[in-house]
Amino acid sequence: MKIYNFDLEYGEKIEKFNSNFIFSKIIRFHAEVNVSCFYLDPNGIVGYHQAVTPQLFLVVQGNGWVRDQTSGKLPIHQYQAAFWNKDEWHEAGTDTGLVAIVLEGDLVNPSNSMSIIWDDAAA
């Protein structure tokens, strides 16, 4: 058995796109799916940018907000996830702090596994 740590002290500070969070890599799949942990302190932000690949942002602690190019800031809470398609402009942030697991890659598609609670195409 091996035990690994992805705590924020092992992460990297990200400031690109006016961001302010810690990025802790978890695993890289051979199918080019990256799994990371994002640590956002109070008032932390993942700055507004275009998704390079499909991205799933799973909040595991705390709460915050997310937005894309068509919606305003929408609240997101622990055990909820935001999904952005490739090339979709998006941003995430928090007033109080949050931790999120982020999956990025061409094979990431939660539509067959998770229940949708909000869809900007239907709004």
C-alpha positions, 0 to 999 in steps of 0.5 A: 500500500502507498499513501499519497498527499494532495494537501495544499502545501504540495500545490502550486500557486496559480495567478494566471488570468488574475486567478488566486488559488492553489493547484494540487495535481492528483493524477494524469491518465494515459487518455489525457484526463488530468485530475487536480485539487484546487484550493481557493482561500476566501475571496479566491478566484479562478480567473475568467478564461477559455477552457482548453478541454472539457472541465468538471469542477467538483466542489468537495468543501465550502461554497462559491460561484461559477459563471460562463459567457452567458450566465451571471454568477451562479451559486455552487455548493459542496457536492455540486459540480460545474461542467464547461465544454472545450472553448467555453469561457468560464470563471469560479470564485468564492467569498468564504473559501472552497476546495474542488476536484477538477477533471480536465480532458477530452473524455470528461463528460458527466452527462451519463453519470450525474443529475443536472440541476441547472443548464444554461441552454435550458435557462 
